Amino acid sequence: MSEQHARSLSAMRRFLSLAPAALAALVALAAPSAPALAAPGERVTLCFERQEVRPWRSLDGGGLNFELLAEVARRTGVSFDYQSMPWKRCLEQLKANQVGGAFAVSFNPERMALGAYPGVSPGARDPQADPSKRMHVDTYVLVRRRGSRLEWDGKRFRHLDGRIGVQLGYSVGDFLRAQGVAVDEGSQRADELARKLTAGRLAGAALGGGDSARLMRGPFGAQLEVVPVPLVEKNYYLVLSRALATRQPQLATRLWDAIEQVRTSPSYRRREQQALGGREAASMPHAGAGAGLPADGGRHGLR
């Protein structure tokens, strides 16, 4: 064998030995980028409060919250296990790292002890959750008896002659106390507050937009009305347990990023507009008289 032939054979062997790696690199460059997925079998348990409030959740597993989370699960490869329970217990289990997350939770600095909010760094001087990562926006409204003189002008109450009822554990209670208002937190359901209000045991009730719309469509609509100016508008989030956010920060970021991507997608925005279309009219003063769920249902995002 000539020296030139030997050199040619050696060069061919080096090429063949590098070919698989080169081919793999070319395939990787040519392949479209894809979102990182959770490890196969990744499951996250989420708790929510047990009460139906449309359009966010319904007892049969429908509603915008579950539609959004179902698409988040599809995009990230995570499976969600849902557990319904009283809201206070849900928050306690979140704080104790007994669940992976809770929804939908409004933000205030005191609640940072419960778990991890998107965009909030522990120890931040002026902590604020990242509104772009919210699940939805909703309002609290003031409900009064027909004929009542109780008013809210966006800054102060007028003709308030008693307590305002709120559901147990709801953050609007803190808002009312900051206004110097006496609060009744002895009820867990909006219907209970409506009964107290019609019986004259409350001066008013602070209810979420979905709850108030549902009540106005039912028998209480003939006896109650909504004050036109909302009490407060808030963003609502998926809050993750400290254990999950600390142990798997990339997973936490992926879930929050996916929530933003789904919520701002054209298809979801159309669904949200359709679902919310008739709610504003239903919640104004009366002019005349996804995901698999346990059987005990779901609840409101205003907490």
C-alpha positions as CSV (number, residue, x, y, z in Angstrom):
1,M,0.0,0.0,0.0
2,S,1.4,3.4,-1.0
3,E,1.9,6.1,1.6
4,Q,-0.7,8.3,-0.2
5,H,-3.3,5.5,-0.1
6,A,-2.7,5.0,3.6
7,R,-3.3,8.7,4.4
8,S,-6.6,8.6,2.4
9,L,-7.8,5.6,4.4
10,S,-6.9,7.3,7.7
11,A,-8.8,10.4,6.7
12,M,-11.9,8.4,5.8
13,R,-11.8,6.6,9.1
14,R,-11.7,9.9,11.0
15,F,-14.7,11.2,8.9
16,L,-16.7,8.1,9.6
17,S,-16.0,8.3,13.3
18,L,-17.2,12.0,13.4
19,A,-20.2,11.5,11.1
20,P,-22.8,10.4,13.7
21,A,-22.1,13.4,15.9
22,A,-22.1,15.8,13.0
23,L,-25.4,14.3,11.8
24,A,-26.9,14.7,15.2
25,A,-25.8,18.3,15.4
26,L,-27.3,19.1,12.0
27,V,-30.7,17.4,13.0
28,A,-30.7,19.5,16.2
29,L,-30.1,22.7,14.2
30,A,-32.8,21.9,11.7
31,A,-35.4,20.8,14.2
32,P,-38.0,23.5,15.4
33,S,-37.6,24.6,18.9
34,A,-40.2,23.1,21.4
35,P,-41.2,24.2,24.9
36,A,-39.5,22.2,27.7
37,L,-41.8,19.6,29.1
38,A,-42.1,18.2,32.6
39,A,-40.7,14.8,33.2
40,P,-43.0,12.0,32.2
41,G,-45.6,11.4,35.0
42,E,-45.1,14.9,36.5
43,R,-48.2,15.7,38.6
44,V,-49.1,18.8,40.6
45,T,-52.0,18.9,43.1
46,L,-54.0,22.1,43.1
47,C,-56.6,23.1,45.6
48,F,-59.5,25.5,45.0
49,E,-62.6,26.5,47.0
50,R,-65.8,24.5,46.8
51,Q,-68.4,26.7,45.2
52,E,-69.7,27.2,41.7
53,V,-69.2,30.7,40.2
54,R,-69.5,31.2,36.5
55,P,-67.8,31.8,34.2
56,W,-64.6,30.8,36.1
57,R,-65.8,27.4,37.4
58,S,-68.8,25.2,37.4
59,L,-69.7,22.1,39.5
60,D,-69.5,19.9,36.4
61,G,-65.8,20.8,35.7
62,G,-66.4,23.5,33.2
63,G,-65.4,27.2,33.3
64,L,-62.6,29.4,32.1
65,N,-60.1,28.5,35.0
66,F,-60.2,24.9,34.1
67,E,-60.1,25.5,30.4
68,L,-57.0,27.6,30.9
69,L,-55.3,25.1,33.1
70,A,-56.1,22.2,30.8
71,E,-54.3,24.0,28.0
72,V,-51.4,24.8,30.3
73,A,-51.2,21.1,31.1
74,R,-51.1,20.2,27.5
75,R,-48.3,22.7,26.7
76,T,-46.1,21.8,29.6
77,G,-46.7,18.1,30.0
78,V,-47.8,18.5,33.6
79,S,-50.9,16.7,34.9
80,F,-53.0,18.5,37.5
81,D,-54.9,16.8,40.3
82,Y,-57.7,19.0,41.6
83,Q,-58.9,19.0,45.2
84,S,-61.9,21.1,46.3
85,M,-62.2,22.2,49.9
86,P,-63.1,25.2,52.1
87,W,-61.0,28.2,51.0
88,K,-59.4,28.7,54.4
89,R,-58.3,25.0,54.5
90,C,-57.0,25.3,50.9
91,L,-54.7,28.2,51.9
92,E,-53.6,26.4,55.1
93,Q,-52.6,23.4,53.0
94,L,-50.8,25.6,50.5
95,K,-48.8,27.2,53.4
96,A,-48.0,23.7,54.8
97,N,-46.8,22.4,51.4
98,Q,-49.5,19.8,51.5
99,V,-50.6,20.8,48.0
100,G,-48.5,22.0,45.1
101,G,-50.6,25.1,44.4
102,A,-53.9,27.0,44.8
103,F,-56.1,29.0,42.5
104,A,-57.3,31.6,42.0
105,V,-55.6,33.8,44.6
106,S,-55.4,37.6,44.8
107,F,-52.2,39.2,45.9
108,N,-51.4,41.1,49.0
109,P,-48.0,41.2,50.8
110,E,-49.3,39.3,53.8
111,R,-50.2,36.4,51.6
112,M,-46.6,35.9,50.5
113,A,-46.2,33.7,53.5
114,L,-48.7,31.2,51.9
115,G,-46.7,30.4,48.8
116,A,-44.9,31.7,45.7
117,Y,-46.5,34.3,43.4
118,P,-45.2,34.8,39.9
119,G,-42.7,37.7,39.7
120,V,-42.3,38.1,43.5
121,S,-38.9,37.7,45.1
122,P,-38.8,36.8,48.8
123,G,-37.5,39.7,50.7
124,A,-38.4,42.3,48.1
125,R,-38.9,45.8,49.5
126,D,-42.1,46.5,47.6
127,P,-43.4,43.1,46.4
128,Q,-45.9,42.9,43.6
129,A,-47.1,39.9,41.7
130,D,-46.5,40.0,37.9
131,P,-49.9,40.9,36.4
132,S,-48.9,39.4,33.0
133,K,-49.0,35.9,34.7
134,R,-52.5,36.3,36.1
135,M,-55.2,33.8,35.4
136,H,-57.9,36.5,35.2
137,V,-59.1,39.8,36.5
138,D,-62.3,40.2,38.4
139,T,-64.1,42.7,40.7
140,Y,-65.8,42.8,44.1
141,V,-69.1,44.7,44.1
142,L,-71.3,46.0,46.8
143,V,-74.8,44.4,47.0
144,R,-77.6,46.1,48.9
145,R,-81.3,45.6,49.5
146,R,-83.7,47.3,47.1
147,G,-84.6,50.7,48.6
148,S,-81.5,50.9,50.7
149,R,-79.7,54.2,50.8
150,L,-76.3,52.6,51.1
151,E,-73.8,54.0,48.6
152,W,-70.2,53.6,47.6
153,D,-68.7,56.3,45.3
154,G,-65.3,54.7,44.8
155,K,-63.7,56.4,47.8
156,R,-66.1,56.2,50.7
157,F,-69.4,54.7,52.0
158,R,-72.5,56.7,52.7
159,H,-75.6,55.8,54.7
160,L,-73.9,52.7,56.1
161,D,-75.9,51.6,59.1
162,G,-74.5,48.1,59.9
163,R,-72.0,45.5,59.0
164,I,-71.0,44.4,55.5
165,G,-70.8,40.7,54.9
166,V,-68.0,38.9,53.2
167,Q,-67.2,35.3,52.6
168,L,-64.8,33.7,55.1
169,G,-61.1,34.2,54.1
170,Y,-61.8,36.5,51.2
171,S,-59.3,39.4,50.9
172,V,-62.0,42.0,50.4
173,G,-62.5,41.8,54.2
174,D,-59.1,43.5,54.6
175,F,-60.1,46.2,52.1
176,L,-63.3,47.0,54.0
177,R,-61.5,47.1,57.4
178,A,-59.0,49.5,55.9
179,Q,-62.1,51.7,55.2
180,G,-63.1,51.5,58.8
181,V,-66.1,49.3,58.0
182,A,-67.4,46.7,60.4
183,V,-67.2,43.3,58.7
184,D,-69.3,40.1,59.1
185,E,-67.2,37.0,58.0
186,G,-69.6,34.4,59.3
187,S,-70.6,32.9,56.0
188,Q,-68.8,30.7,53.5
189,R,-71.2,31.0,50.5
190,A,-72.6,34.0,48.6
191,D,-76.2,32.6,49.0
192,E,-75.8,32.7,52.8
193,L,-74.8,36.4,52.6
194,A,-77.8,37.1,50.4
195,R,-80.2,35.5,52.9
196,K,-78.7,37.5,55.7
197,L,-79.0,40.7,53.6
198,T,-82.6,40.1,52.7
199,A,-83.4,39.3,56.4
200,G,-82.0,42.7,57.4
201,R,-79.0,41.2,59.3
202,L,-76.5,43.0,57.1
203,A,-76.4,46.5,55.6
204,G,-74.7,45.2,52.5
205,A,-72.5,42.4,51.1
206,A,-69.2,42.5,49.2
207,L,-69.4,39.8,46.5
208,G,-67.4,38.8,43.5
209,G,-68.6,39.7,40.1
210,G,-69.5,36.2,39.2
211,D,-71.4,35.6,42.5
212,S,-73.3,38.8,42.2
213,A,-74.3,38.1,38.6
214,R,-75.6,34.6,39.5
215,L,-77.6,36.0,42.4
216,M,-79.2,38.7,40.3
217,R,-80.3,36.1,37.8
218,G,-82.0,34.1,40.5
219,P,-84.8,34.7,43.1
220,F,-82.6,37.2,45.0
221,G,-82.6,39.5,42.0
222,A,-86.1,40.8,43.0
223,Q,-84.9,41.8,46.4
224,L,-81.3,42.9,45.9
225,E,-79.3,45.2,43.6
226,V,-75.7,45.9,42.8
227,V,-74.2,49.4,43.5
228,P,-72.9,50.6,40.1
229,V,-69.3,51.5,41.3
230,P,-67.2,48.4,41.9
231,L,-65.4,48.2,45.3
232,V,-62.1,47.0,43.9
233,E,-60.7,45.2,40.9
234,K,-58.0,42.5,41.4
235,N,-55.8,40.1,39.5
236,Y,-55.9,36.4,40.4
237,Y,-53.1,33.9,40.2
238,L,-52.0,30.4,40.4
239,V,-49.9,30.4,43.7
240,L,-47.5,27.6,44.1
241,S,-46.2,26.1,47.3
242,R,-42.9,27.2,48.6
243,A,-41.6,23.6,48.5
244,L,-42.4,23.3,44.8
245,A,-41.1,26.7,43.8
246,T,-37.9,26.1,45.7
247,R,-37.3,22.6,44.6
248,Q,-38.4,23.0,41.0
249,P,-38.0,26.7,40.1
250,Q,-37.9,25.9,36.3
251,L,-41.2,24.1,36.5
252,A,-42.8,27.0,38.4
253,T,-41.6,29.4,35.7
254,R,-42.8,27.1,33.0
255,L,-46.3,27.0,34.5
256,W,-46.6,30.7,35.0
257,D,-45.2,31.4,31.5
258,A,-47.7,29.0,30.0
259,I,-50.6,30.7,31.8
260,E,-49.6,34.0,30.2
261,Q,-49.3,32.4,26.8
262,V,-52.7,30.6,27.0
263,R,-54.5,33.6,28.5
264,T,-53.3,36.0,25.8
265,S,-53.8,33.5,22.9
266,P,-56.5,34.5,20.4
267,S,-58.6,31.4,21.0
268,Y,-58.7,31.8,24.7
269,R,-59.4,35.5,24.5
270,R,-62.4,34.7,22.3
271,R,-63.7,32.2,24.8
272,E,-63.3,34.7,27.7
273,Q,-65.1,37.4,25.8
274,Q,-68.0,35.0,25.0
275,A,-68.2,33.8,28.6
276,L,-68.1,37.3,30.1
277,G,-70.4,38.8,27.4
278,G,-73.6,38.8,29.4
279,R,-72.2,39.1,32.9
280,E,-71.9,42.9,33.2
281,A,-75.6,43.4,32.4
282,A,-76.6,40.7,34.9
283,S,-74.6,42.3,37.7
284,M,-75.9,45.9,37.2
285,P,-78.9,47.2,39.3
286,H,-82.0,45.3,38.4
287,A,-84.4,47.2,36.2
288,G,-87.5,45.1,37.0
289,A,-88.7,42.7,39.7
290,G,-61.6,21.0,32.0
291,A,-60.2,19.0,33.4
292,G,-61.6,16.3,35.6
293,L,-63.1,17.3,38.9
294,P,-64.3,15.6,42.0
295,A,-68.0,15.6,42.4
296,D,-68.1,18.4,45.0
297,G,-67.2,21.0,42.4
298,G,-65.4,24.4,42.3
299,R,-65.3,28.0,43.3
300,H,-64.7,31.7,42.6
301,G,-61.5,33.5,41.8
302,L,-62.2,36.4,44.1
303,R,-60.3,35.6,47.3
